[in-house]
């Protein structure tokens, strides 16, 4: 009786371990599948494109602000009554 119990317990543990290992292996294989990698890469590129676009917009805004500031300084230095050349 004791021996059959331990044999059954060992077989059950072995079967459970095999099923769990099989599921883990399939899950890992899905993670590195070409379609999954391509989808993740595309998402990363879209995020990078969005970041670049936002950076360019922020740069343009800063450039326009600085231009306004400089034009204000130049306009303040030139007398109003001087004829334009």
PDB file of N, CA, C and O in Angstrom:
ATOM      1  N   UNK A   1       0.823  -1.183   0.000  1.00  0.00           N
ATOM      2  CA  UNK A   1       0.000   0.000   0.000  1.00  0.00           C
ATOM      3  C   UNK A   1       0.871   1.251   0.000  1.00  0.00           C
ATOM      4  O   UNK A   1       0.618   2.170  -0.780  1.00  0.00           O
ATOM      5  N   UNK A   2       1.891   1.311   0.857  1.00  0.00           N
ATOM      6  CA  UNK A   2       2.747   2.482   0.920  1.00  0.00           C
ATOM      7  C   UNK A   2       3.469   2.697  -0.411  1.00  0.00           C
ATOM      8  O   UNK A   2       3.581   3.818  -0.906  1.00  0.00           O
ATOM      9  N   UNK A   3       3.950   1.598  -0.967  1.00  0.00           N
ATOM     10  CA  UNK A   3       4.704   1.705  -2.202  1.00  0.00           C
ATOM     11  C   UNK A   3       3.828   2.203  -3.345  1.00  0.00           C
ATOM     12  O   UNK A   3       4.266   3.046  -4.127  1.00  0.00           O
ATOM     13  N   UNK A   4       2.623   1.710  -3.457  1.00  0.00           N
ATOM     14  CA  UNK A   4       1.729   2.137  -4.540  1.00  0.00           C
ATOM     15  C   UNK A   4       1.322   3.601  -4.357  1.00  0.00           C
ATOM     16  O   UNK A   4       1.144   4.321  -5.339  1.00  0.00           O
ATOM     17  N   UNK A   5       1.177   4.040  -3.119  1.00  0.00           N
ATOM     18  CA  UNK A   5       0.855   5.440  -2.856  1.00  0.00           C
ATOM     19  C   UNK A   5       1.977   6.334  -3.374  1.00  0.00           C
ATOM     20  O   UNK A   5       1.713   7.310  -4.076  1.00  0.00           O
ATOM     21  N   UNK A   6       3.209   6.016  -3.041  1.00  0.00           N
ATOM     22  CA  UNK A   6       4.339   6.841  -3.449  1.00  0.00           C
ATOM     23  C   UNK A   6       4.563   6.783  -4.954  1.00  0.00           C
ATOM     24  O   UNK A   6       4.977   7.772  -5.559  1.00  0.00           O
ATOM     25  N   UNK A   7       4.296   5.648  -5.552  1.00  0.00           N
ATOM     26  CA  UNK A   7       4.403   5.541  -7.013  1.00  0.00           C
ATOM     27  C   UNK A   7       3.351   6.442  -7.664  1.00  0.00           C
ATOM     28  O   UNK A   7       3.649   7.172  -8.610  1.00  0.00           O
ATOM     29  N   UNK A   8       2.132   6.385  -7.156  1.00  0.00           N
ATOM     30  CA  UNK A   8       1.061   7.222  -7.706  1.00  0.00           C
ATOM     31  C   UNK A   8       1.365   8.699  -7.487  1.00  0.00           C
ATOM     32  O   UNK A   8       1.142   9.519  -8.378  1.00  0.00           O
ATOM     33  N   UNK A   9       1.866   9.036  -6.320  1.00  0.00           N
ATOM     34  CA  UNK A   9       2.219  10.422  -6.034  1.00  0.00           C
ATOM     35  C   UNK A   9       3.333  10.890  -6.967  1.00  0.00           C
ATOM     36  O   UNK A   9       3.279  12.008  -7.479  1.00  0.00           O
ATOM     37  N   UNK A  10       4.321  10.063  -7.189  1.00  0.00           N
ATOM     38  CA  UNK A  10       5.426  10.405  -8.093  1.00  0.00           C
ATOM     39  C   UNK A  10       4.948  10.578  -9.526  1.00  0.00           C
ATOM     40  O   UNK A  10       5.372  11.500 -10.223  1.00  0.00           O
ATOM     41  N   UNK A  11       4.063   9.688  -9.964  1.00  0.00           N
ATOM     42  CA  UNK A  11       3.524   9.804 -11.321  1.00  0.00           C
ATOM     43  C   UNK A  11       2.683  11.080 -11.471  1.00  0.00           C
ATOM     44  O   UNK A  11       2.753  11.768 -12.489  1.00  0.00           O
ATOM     45  N   UNK A  12       1.904  11.374 -10.455  1.00  0.00           N
ATOM     46  CA  UNK A  12       1.090  12.595 -10.493  1.00  0.00           C
ATOM     47  C   UNK A  12       1.957  13.843 -10.526  1.00  0.00           C
ATOM     48  O   UNK A  12       1.691  14.770 -11.291  1.00  0.00           O
ATOM     49  N   UNK A  13       2.989  13.865  -9.700  1.00  0.00           N
ATOM     50  CA  UNK A  13       3.895  15.019  -9.673  1.00  0.00           C
ATOM     51  C   UNK A  13       4.638  15.148 -11.003  1.00  0.00           C
ATOM     52  O   UNK A  13       4.828  16.252 -11.515  1.00  0.00           O
ATOM     53  N   UNK A  14       5.053  14.016 -11.551  1.00  0.00           N
ATOM     54  CA  UNK A  14       5.747  14.040 -12.838  1.00  0.00           C
ATOM     55  C   UNK A  14       4.845  14.539 -13.959  1.00  0.00           C
ATOM     56  O   UNK A  14       5.267  15.335 -14.798  1.00  0.00           O
ATOM     57  N   UNK A  15       3.602  14.067 -13.969  1.00  0.00           N
ATOM     58  CA  UNK A  15       2.655  14.500 -14.996  1.00  0.00           C
ATOM     59  C   UNK A  15       2.349  15.989 -14.850  1.00  0.00           C
ATOM     60  O   UNK A  15       2.284  16.719 -15.839  1.00  0.00           O
ATOM     61  N   UNK A  16       2.161  16.428 -13.611  1.00  0.00           N
ATOM     62  CA  UNK A  16       1.891  17.848 -13.368  1.00  0.00           C
ATOM     63  C   UNK A  16       3.068  18.697 -13.824  1.00  0.00           C
ATOM     64  O   UNK A  16       2.887  19.729 -14.471  1.00  0.00           O
ATOM     65  N   UNK A  17       4.267  18.260 -13.485  1.00  0.00           N
ATOM     66  CA  UNK A  17       5.467  18.989 -13.898  1.00  0.00           C
ATOM     67  C   UNK A  17       5.595  19.034 -15.415  1.00  0.00           C
ATOM     68  O   UNK A  17       5.979  20.064 -15.969  1.00  0.00           O
ATOM     69  N   UNK A  18       5.283  17.946 -16.086  1.00  0.00           N
ATOM     70  CA  UNK A  18       5.373  17.902 -17.547  1.00  0.00           C
ATOM     71  C   UNK A  18       4.360  18.860 -18.178  1.00  0.00           C
ATOM     72  O   UNK A  18       4.681  19.565 -19.135  1.00  0.00           O
ATOM     73  N   UNK A  19       3.150  18.884 -17.644  1.00  0.00           N
ATOM     74  CA  UNK A  19       2.116  19.783 -18.183  1.00  0.00           C
ATOM     75  C   UNK A  19       2.521  21.235 -17.968  1.00  0.00           C
ATOM     76  O   UNK A  19       2.387  22.058 -18.873  1.00  0.00           O
ATOM     77  N   UNK A  20       3.011  21.553 -16.784  1.00  0.00           N
ATOM     78  CA  UNK A  20       3.415  22.928 -16.493  1.00  0.00           C
ATOM     79  C   UNK A  20       4.593  23.348 -17.373  1.00  0.00           C
ATOM     80  O   UNK A  20       4.627  24.472 -17.873  1.00  0.00           O
ATOM     81  N   UNK A  21       5.552  22.448 -17.560  1.00  0.00           N
ATOM     82  CA  UNK A  21       6.706  22.752 -18.414  1.00  0.00           C
ATOM     83  C   UNK A  21       6.266  22.951 -19.858  1.00  0.00           C
ATOM     84  O   UNK A  21       6.782  23.830 -20.548  1.00  0.00           O
ATOM     85  N   UNK A  22       5.333  22.156 -20.310  1.00  0.00           N
ATOM     86  CA  UNK A  22       4.824  22.284 -21.673  1.00  0.00           C
ATOM     87  C   UNK A  22       4.126  23.625 -21.861  1.00  0.00           C
ATOM     88  O   UNK A  22       4.333  24.293 -22.874  1.00  0.00           O
ATOM     89  N   UNK A  23       3.312  24.020 -20.907  1.00  0.00           N
ATOM     90  CA  UNK A  23       2.618  25.313 -20.994  1.00  0.00           C
ATOM     91  C   UNK A  23       3.602  26.470 -20.983  1.00  0.00           C
ATOM     92  O   UNK A  23       3.451  27.424 -21.747  1.00  0.00           O
ATOM     93  N   UNK A  24       4.610  26.392 -20.122  1.00  0.00           N
ATOM     94  CA  UNK A  24       5.619  27.443 -20.038  1.00  0.00           C
ATOM     95  C   UNK A  24       6.384  27.556 -21.358  1.00  0.00           C
ATOM     96  O   UNK A  24       6.648  28.657 -21.841  1.00  0.00           O
ATOM     97  N   UNK A  25       6.735  26.404 -21.935  1.00  0.00           N
ATOM     98  CA  UNK A  25       7.470  26.387 -23.196  1.00  0.00           C
ATOM     99  C   UNK A  25       6.641  27.014 -24.314  1.00  0.00           C
ATOM    100  O   UNK A  25       7.161  27.799 -25.107  1.00  0.00           O
ATOM    101  N   UNK A  26       5.369  26.677 -24.380  1.00  0.00           N
ATOM    102  CA  UNK A  26       4.500  27.247 -25.415  1.00  0.00           C
ATOM    103  C   UNK A  26       4.366  28.765 -25.235  1.00  0.00           C
ATOM    104  O   UNK A  26       4.359  29.516 -26.210  1.00  0.00           O
ATOM    105  N   UNK A  27       4.259  29.199 -23.983  1.00  0.00           N
ATOM    106  CA  UNK A  27       4.133  30.626 -23.699  1.00  0.00           C
ATOM    107  C   UNK A  27       5.400  31.372 -24.138  1.00  0.00           C
ATOM    108  O   UNK A  27       5.315  32.448 -24.729  1.00  0.00           O
ATOM    109  N   UNK A  28       6.564  30.802 -23.850  1.00  0.00           N
ATOM    110  CA  UNK A  28       7.823  31.428 -24.243  1.00  0.00           C
ATOM    111  C   UNK A  28       7.974  31.437 -25.761  1.00  0.00           C
ATOM    112  O   UNK A  28       8.495  32.399 -26.326  1.00  0.00           O
ATOM    113  N   UNK A  29       7.523  30.375 -26.424  1.00  0.00           N
ATOM    114  CA  UNK A  29       7.605  30.319 -27.884  1.00  0.00           C
ATOM    115  C   UNK A  29       6.728  31.389 -28.521  1.00  0.00           C
ATOM    116  O   UNK A  29       7.101  31.964 -29.543  1.00  0.00           O
ATOM    117  N   UNK A  30       5.566  31.663 -27.931  1.00  0.00           N
ATOM    118  CA  UNK A  30       4.694  32.713 -28.459  1.00  0.00           C
ATOM    119  C   UNK A  30       5.338  34.079 -28.313  1.00  0.00           C
ATOM    120  O   UNK A  30       5.161  34.946 -29.169  1.00  0.00           O
ATOM    121  N   UNK A  31       6.091  34.281 -27.227  1.00  0.00           N
ATOM    122  CA  UNK A  31       6.729  35.578 -27.001  1.00  0.00           C
ATOM    123  C   UNK A  31       7.768  35.892 -28.069  1.00  0.00           C
ATOM    124  O   UNK A  31       7.950  37.055 -28.428  1.00  0.00           O
ATOM    125  N   UNK A  32       8.445  34.879 -28.576  1.00  0.00           N
ATOM    126  CA  UNK A  32       9.503  35.108 -29.558  1.00  0.00           C
ATOM    127  C   UNK A  32       9.064  34.759 -30.973  1.00  0.00           C
ATOM    128  O   UNK A  32       9.897  34.663 -31.874  1.00  0.00           O
ATOM    129  N   UNK A  33       7.783  34.571 -31.174  1.00  0.00           N
ATOM    130  CA  UNK A  33       7.274  34.294 -32.515  1.00  0.00           C
ATOM    131  C   UNK A  33       7.485  35.529 -33.392  1.00  0.00           C
ATOM    132  O   UNK A  33       7.404  36.654 -32.897  1.00  0.00           O
ATOM    133  N   UNK A  34       7.751  35.339 -34.662  1.00  0.00           N
ATOM    134  CA  UNK A  34       7.995  36.483 -35.557  1.00  0.00           C
ATOM    135  C   UNK A  34       6.857  37.508 -35.561  1.00  0.00           C
ATOM    136  O   UNK A  34       7.115  38.711 -35.590  1.00  0.00           O
ATOM    137  N   UNK A  35       5.627  37.056 -35.533  1.00  0.00           N
ATOM    138  CA  UNK A  35       4.502  37.995 -35.546  1.00  0.00           C
ATOM    139  C   UNK A  35       4.499  38.851 -34.285  1.00  0.00           C
ATOM    140  O   UNK A  35       4.234  40.051 -34.349  1.00  0.00           O
ATOM    141  N   UNK A  36       4.789  38.246 -33.154  1.00  0.00           N
ATOM    142  CA  UNK A  36       4.820  38.990 -31.892  1.00  0.00           C
ATOM    143  C   UNK A  36       5.959  40.003 -31.890  1.00  0.00           C
ATOM    144  O   UNK A  36       5.779  41.152 -31.485  1.00  0.00           O
ATOM    145  N   UNK A  37       7.120  39.573 -32.342  1.00  0.00           N
ATOM    146  CA  UNK A  37       8.263  40.481 -32.387  1.00  0.00           C
ATOM    147  C   UNK A  37       8.000  41.635 -33.349  1.00  0.00           C
ATOM    148  O   UNK A  37       8.354  42.778 -33.059  1.00  0.00           O
ATOM    149  N   UNK A  38       7.385  41.344 -34.485  1.00  0.00           N
ATOM    150  CA  UNK A  38       7.078  42.396 -35.450  1.00  0.00           C
ATOM    151  C   UNK A  38       6.067  43.386 -34.868  1.00  0.00           C
ATOM    152  O   UNK A  38       6.200  44.594 -35.060  1.00  0.00           O
ATOM    153  N   UNK A  39       5.071  42.881 -34.167  1.00  0.00           N
ATOM    154  CA  UNK A  39       4.055  43.748 -33.569  1.00  0.00           C
ATOM    155  C   UNK A  39       4.697  44.655 -32.516  1.00  0.00           C
ATOM    156  O   UNK A  39       4.396  45.848 -32.457  1.00  0.00           O
ATOM    157  N   UNK A  40       5.573  44.097 -31.693  1.00  0.00           N
ATOM    158  CA  UNK A  40       6.241  44.899 -30.666  1.00  0.00           C
ATOM    159  C   UNK A  40       7.167  45.933 -31.301  1.00  0.00           C
ATOM    160  O   UNK A  40       7.249  47.069 -30.832  1.00  0.00           O
ATOM    161  N   UNK A  41       7.860  45.541 -32.363  1.00  0.00           N
ATOM    162  CA  UNK A  41       8.760  46.475 -33.039  1.00  0.00           C
ATOM    163  C   UNK A  41       7.963  47.620 -33.669  1.00  0.00           C
ATOM    164  O   UNK A  41       8.367  48.781 -33.601  1.00  0.00           O
ATOM    165  N   UNK A  42       6.829  47.280 -34.281  1.00  0.00           N
ATOM    166  CA  UNK A  42       5.993  48.310 -34.907  1.00  0.00           C
ATOM    167  C   UNK A  42       5.491  49.286 -33.838  1.00  0.00           C
ATOM    168  O   UNK A  42       5.488  50.499 -34.048  1.00  0.00           O
ATOM    169  N   UNK A  43       5.071  48.748 -32.701  1.00  0.00           N
ATOM    170  CA  UNK A  43       4.615  49.612 -31.612  1.00  0.00           C
ATOM    171  C   UNK A  43       5.722  50.527 -31.130  1.00  0.00           C
ATOM    172  O   UNK A  43       5.490  51.706 -30.862  1.00  0.00           O
ATOM    173  N   UNK A  44       6.922  49.987 -31.020  1.00  0.00           N
ATOM    174  CA  UNK A  44       8.065  50.804 -30.599  1.00  0.00           C
ATOM    175  C   UNK A  44       8.373  51.899 -31.607  1.00  0.00           C
ATOM    176  O   UNK A  44       8.691  53.026 -31.226  1.00  0.00           O
ATOM    177  N   UNK A  45       8.281  51.574 -32.898  1.00  0.00           N
ATOM    178  CA  UNK A  45       8.543  52.580 -33.920  1.00  0.00           C
ATOM    179  C   UNK A  45       7.468  53.660 -33.917  1.00  0.00           C
ATOM    180  O   UNK A  45       7.768  54.836 -34.121  1.00  0.00           O
ATOM    181  N   UNK A  46       6.232  53.271 -33.690  1.00  0.00           N
ATOM    182  CA  UNK A  46       5.161  54.260 -33.627  1.00  0.00           C
ATOM    183  C   UNK A  46       5.379  55.207 -32.451  1.00  0.00           C
ATOM    184  O   UNK A  46       5.176  56.415 -32.576  1.00  0.00           O
ATOM    185  N   UNK A  47       5.790  54.662 -31.319  1.00  0.00           N
ATOM    186  CA  UNK A  47       6.066  55.500 -30.156  1.00  0.00           C
ATOM    187  C   UNK A  47       7.238  56.441 -30.436  1.00  0.00           C
ATOM    188  O   UNK A  47       7.209  57.612 -30.058  1.00  0.00           O
ATOM    189  N   UNK A  48       8.267  55.916 -31.102  1.00  0.00           N
ATOM    190  CA  UNK A  48       9.429  56.740 -31.436  1.00  0.00           C
ATOM    191  C   UNK A  48       9.018  57.857 -32.392  1.00  0.00           C
ATOM    192  O   UNK A  48       9.438  59.001 -32.222  1.00  0.00           O
ATOM    193  N   UNK A  49       8.203  57.537 -33.389  1.00  0.00           N
ATOM    194  CA  UNK A  49       7.728  58.548 -34.324  1.00  0.00           C
ATOM    195  C   UNK A  49       6.929  59.634 -33.627  1.00  0.00           C
ATOM    196  O   UNK A  49       7.066  60.818 -33.935  1.00  0.00           O
ATOM    197  N   UNK A  50       6.101  59.221 -32.693  1.00  0.00           N
ATOM    198  CA  UNK A  50       5.301  60.196 -31.943  1.00  0.00           C
ATOM    199  C   UNK A  50       6.213  61.089 -31.108  1.00  0.00           C
ATOM    200  O   UNK A  50       6.002  62.300 -31.038  1.00  0.00           O
ATOM    201  N   UNK A  51       7.215  60.503 -30.482  1.00  0.00           N
ATOM    202  CA  UNK A  51       8.152  61.272 -29.671  1.00  0.00           C
ATOM    203  C   UNK A  51       8.921  62.280 -30.521  1.00  0.00           C
ATOM    204  O   UNK A  51       9.104  63.428 -30.115  1.00  0.00           O
ATOM    205  N   UNK A  52       9.372  61.851 -31.701  1.00  0.00           N
ATOM    206  CA  UNK A  52      10.104  62.751 -32.591  1.00  0.00           C
ATOM    207  C   UNK A  52       9.196  63.895 -33.044  1.00  0.00           C
ATOM    208  O   UNK A  52       9.607  65.055 -33.065  1.00  0.00           O
ATOM    209  N   UNK A  53       7.971  63.558 -33.402  1.00  0.00           N
ATOM    210  CA  UNK A  53       7.011  64.563 -33.843  1.00  0.00           C
ATOM    211  C   UNK A  53       6.758  65.596 -32.739  1.00  0.00           C
ATOM    212  O   UNK A  53       6.738  66.798 -33.006  1.00  0.00           O
ATOM    213  N   UNK A  54       6.568  65.133 -31.517  1.00  0.00           N
ATOM    214  CA  UNK A  54       6.360  66.043 -30.389  1.00  0.00           C
ATOM    215  C   UNK A  54       7.588  66.912 -30.148  1.00  0.00           C
ATOM    216  O   UNK A  54       7.461  68.093 -29.826  1.00  0.00           O
ATOM    217  N   UNK A  55       8.774  66.333 -30.304  1.00  0.00           N
ATOM    218  CA  UNK A  55      10.011  67.093 -30.102  1.00  0.00           C
ATOM    219  C   UNK A  55      10.145  68.190 -31.149  1.00  0.00           C
ATOM    220  O   UNK A  55      10.541  69.312 -30.831  1.00  0.00           O
ATOM    221  N   UNK A  56       9.818  67.869 -32.394  1.00  0.00           N
ATOM    222  CA  UNK A  56       9.899  68.870 -33.462  1.00  0.00           C
ATOM    223  C   UNK A  56       8.907  69.996 -33.196  1.00  0.00           C
ATOM    224  O   UNK A  56       9.241  71.169 -33.361  1.00  0.00           O
ATOM    225  N   UNK A  57       7.693  69.647 -32.785  1.00  0.00           N
ATOM    226  CA  UNK A  57       6.687  70.674 -32.483  1.00  0.00           C
ATOM    227  C   UNK A  57       7.150  71.578 -31.349  1.00  0.00           C
ATOM    228  O   UNK A  57       7.002  72.798 -31.424  1.00  0.00           O
ATOM    229  N   UNK A  58       7.703  70.990 -30.314  1.00  0.00           N
ATOM    230  CA  UNK A  58       8.192  71.774 -29.175  1.00  0.00           C
ATOM    231  C   UNK A  58       9.348  72.679 -29.612  1.00  0.00           C
ATOM    232  O   UNK A  58       9.442  73.823 -29.168  1.00  0.00           O
ATOM    233  N   UNK A  59      10.218  72.173 -30.472  1.00  0.00           N
ATOM    234  CA  UNK A  59      11.331  72.980 -30.984  1.00  0.00           C
ATOM    235  C   UNK A  59      10.830  74.161 -31.797  1.00  0.00           C
ATOM    236  O   UNK A  59      11.344  75.272 -31.666  1.00  0.00           O
ATOM    237  N   UNK A  60       9.829  73.925 -32.635  1.00  0.00           N
ATOM    238  CA  UNK A  60       9.262  75.019 -33.432  1.00  0.00           C
ATOM    239  C   UNK A  60       8.626  76.085 -32.537  1.00  0.00           C
ATOM    240  O   UNK A  60       8.781  77.284 -32.767  1.00  0.00           O
ATOM    241  N   UNK A  61       7.901  75.617 -31.508  1.00  0.00           N
ATOM    242  CA  UNK A  61       7.289  76.562 -30.581  1.00  0.00           C
ATOM    243  C   UNK A  61       8.351  77.414 -29.879  1.00  0.00           C
ATOM    244  O   UNK A  61       8.194  78.627 -29.744  1.00  0.00           O
ATOM    245  N   UNK A  62       9.408  76.778 -29.444  1.00  0.00           N
ATOM    246  CA  UNK A  62      10.486  77.504 -28.769  1.00  0.00           C
ATOM    247  C   UNK A  62      11.154  78.484 -29.726  1.00  0.00           C
ATOM    248  O   UNK A  62      11.505  79.599 -29.340  1.00  0.00           O
ATOM    249  N   UNK A  63      11.328  78.061 -30.979  1.00  0.00           N
ATOM    250  CA  UNK A  63      11.945  78.924 -31.977  1.00  0.00           C
ATOM    251  C   UNK A  63      11.070  80.159 -32.224  1.00  0.00           C
ATOM    252  O   UNK A  63      11.577  81.278 -32.304  1.00  0.00           O
ATOM    253  N   UNK A  64       9.763  79.949 -32.342  1.00  0.00           N
ATOM    254  CA  UNK A  64       8.851  81.080 -32.563  1.00  0.00           C
ATOM    255  C   UNK A  64       8.843  82.023 -31.368  1.00  0.00           C
ATOM    256  O   UNK A  64       8.811  83.241 -31.539  1.00  0.00           O
ATOM    257  N   UNK A  65       8.873  81.471 -30.168  1.00  0.00           N
ATOM    258  CA  UNK A  65       8.919  82.315 -28.968  1.00  0.00           C
ATOM    259  C   UNK A  65      10.188  83.162 -28.943  1.00  0.00           C
ATOM    260  O   UNK A  65      10.137  84.358 -28.655  1.00  0.00           O
ATOM    261  N   UNK A  66      11.307  82.548 -29.241  1.00  0.00           N
ATOM    262  CA  UNK A  66      12.580  83.270 -29.242  1.00  0.00           C
ATOM    263  C   UNK A  66      12.595  84.333 -30.333  1.00  0.00           C
ATOM    264  O   UNK A  66      13.111  85.430 -30.123  1.00  0.00           O
ATOM    265  N   UNK A  67      12.027  84.012 -31.508  1.00  0.00           N
ATOM    266  CA  UNK A  67      11.975  84.986 -32.587  1.00  0.00           C
ATOM    267  C   UNK A  67      11.130  86.189 -32.182  1.00  0.00           C
ATOM    268  O   UNK A  67      11.510  87.330 -32.448  1.00  0.00           O
ATOM    269  N   UNK A  68       9.997  85.947 -31.547  1.00  0.00           N
ATOM    270  CA  UNK A  68       9.150  87.040 -31.070  1.00  0.00           C
ATOM    271  C   UNK A  68       9.914  87.900 -30.063  1.00  0.00           C
ATOM    272  O   UNK A  68       9.849  89.128 -30.105  1.00  0.00           O
ATOM    273  N   UNK A  69      10.626  87.248 -29.175  1.00  0.00           N
ATOM    274  CA  UNK A  69      11.398  87.963 -28.160  1.00  0.00           C
ATOM    275  C   UNK A  69      12.465  88.841 -28.821  1.00  0.00           C
ATOM    276  O   UNK A  69      12.617  90.008 -28.463  1.00  0.00           O
ATOM    277  N   UNK A  70      13.205  88.280 -29.787  1.00  0.00           N
ATOM    278  CA  UNK A  70      14.261  89.034 -30.456  1.00  0.00           C
ATOM    279  C   UNK A  70      13.689  90.172 -31.294  1.00  0.00           C
ATOM    280  O   UNK A  70      14.250  91.268 -31.316  1.00  0.00           O
ATOM    281  N   UNK A  71      12.587  89.922 -31.977  1.00  0.00           N
ATOM    282  CA  UNK A  71      11.961  90.983 -32.777  1.00  0.00           C
ATOM    283  C   UNK A  71      11.480  92.109 -31.864  1.00  0.00           C
ATOM    284  O   UNK A  71      11.569  93.281 -32.231  1.00  0.00           O
ATOM    285  N   UNK A  72      10.977  91.771 -30.691  1.00  0.00           N
ATOM    286  CA  UNK A  72      10.561  92.787 -29.729  1.00  0.00           C
ATOM    287  C   UNK A  72      11.725  93.636 -29.267  1.00  0.00           C
ATOM    288  O   UNK A  72      11.591  94.850 -29.115  1.00  0.00           O
ATOM    289  N   UNK A  73      12.876  93.000 -29.042  1.00  0.00           N
ATOM    290  CA  UNK A  73      14.069  93.748 -28.643  1.00  0.00           C
ATOM    291  C   UNK A  73      14.537  94.675 -29.756  1.00  0.00           C
ATOM    292  O   UNK A  73      14.889  95.827 -29.503  1.00  0.00           O
ATOM    293  N   UNK A  74      14.540  94.173 -30.992  1.00  0.00           N
ATOM    294  CA  UNK A  74      14.992  94.983 -32.128  1.00  0.00           C
ATOM    295  C   UNK A  74      14.026  96.144 -32.349  1.00  0.00           C
ATOM    296  O   UNK A  74      14.455  97.273 -32.586  1.00  0.00           O
ATOM    297  N   UNK A  75      12.728  95.871 -32.275  1.00  0.00           N
ATOM    298  CA  UNK A  75      11.731  96.936 -32.460  1.00  0.00           C
ATOM    299  C   UNK A  75      11.839  97.991 -31.359  1.00  0.00           C
ATOM    300  O   UNK A  75      11.594  99.169 -31.616  1.00  0.00           O
ATOM    301  N   UNK A  76      12.192  97.600 -30.170  1.00  0.00           N
ATOM    302  CA  UNK A  76      12.321  98.546 -29.057  1.00  0.00           C
ATOM    303  C   UNK A  76      13.538  99.440 -29.245  1.00  0.00           C
ATOM    304  O   UNK A  76      13.524 100.584 -28.790  1.00  0.00           O
ATOM    305  N   UNK A  77      14.589  98.959 -29.899  1.00  0.00           N
ATOM    306  CA  UNK A  77      15.818  99.727 -30.083  1.00  0.00           C
ATOM    307  C   UNK A  77      15.704 100.714 -31.239  1.00  0.00           C
ATOM    308  O   UNK A  77      16.358 101.756 -31.215  1.00  0.00           O
ATOM    309  N   UNK A  78      14.898 100.416 -32.241  1.00  0.00           N
ATOM    310  CA  UNK A  78      14.813 101.314 -33.408  1.00  0.00           C
ATOM    311  C   UNK A  78      13.804 102.413 -33.130  1.00  0.00           C
ATOM    312  O   UNK A  78      12.699 102.133 -32.664  1.00  0.00           O
ATOM    313  N   UNK A  79      14.159 103.635 -33.402  1.00  0.00           N
ATOM    314  CA  UNK A  79      13.216 104.749 -33.184  1.00  0.00           C
ATOM    315  C   UNK A  79      12.047 104.643 -34.153  1.00  0.00           C
ATOM    316  O   UNK A  79      12.185 104.157 -35.276  1.00  0.00           O
ATOM    317  N   UNK A  80      10.942 105.092 -33.707  1.00  0.00           N
ATOM    318  CA  UNK A  80       9.715 104.979 -34.486  1.00  0.00           C
ATOM    319  C   UNK A  80       9.712 105.942 -35.678  1.00  0.00           C
ATOM    320  O   UNK A  80       9.113 105.648 -36.713  1.00  0.00           O
ATOM    321  N   UNK A  81      10.375 107.081 -35.531  1.00  0.00           N
ATOM    322  CA  UNK A  81      10.291 108.105 -36.570  1.00  0.00           C
ATOM    323  C   UNK A  81      11.368 107.969 -37.629  1.00  0.00           C
ATOM    324  O   UNK A  81      11.406 108.790 -38.545  1.00  0.00           O
ATOM    325  N   UNK A  82      12.248 106.975 -37.554  1.00  0.00           N
ATOM    326  CA  UNK A  82      13.270 106.806 -38.587  1.00  0.00           C
ATOM    327  C   UNK A  82      12.638 106.217 -39.832  1.00  0.00           C
ATOM    328  O   UNK A  82      11.880 105.250 -39.762  1.00  0.00           O
ATOM    329  N   UNK A  83      12.963 106.820 -40.990  1.00  0.00           N
ATOM    330  CA  UNK A  83      12.393 106.257 -42.222  1.00  0.00           C
ATOM    331  C   UNK A  83      13.009 104.907 -42.529  1.00  0.00           C
ATOM    332  O   UNK A  83      14.178 104.647 -42.245  1.00  0.00           O
ATOM    333  N   UNK A  84      12.213 104.089 -43.096  1.00  0.00           N
ATOM    334  CA  UNK A  84      12.703 102.752 -43.453  1.00  0.00           C
ATOM    335  C   UNK A  84      13.582 102.874 -44.678  1.00  0.00           C
ATOM    336  O   UNK A  84      13.272 103.639 -45.592  1.00  0.00           O
ATOM    337  N   UNK A  85      14.639 102.153 -44.710  1.00  0.00           N
ATOM    338  CA  UNK A  85      15.569 102.219 -45.835  1.00  0.00           C
ATOM    339  C   UNK A  85      15.088 101.441 -47.016  1.00  0.00           C
ATOM    340  O   UNK A  85      15.763 101.399 -48.045  1.00  0.00           O
TER     341      UNK A  85
END
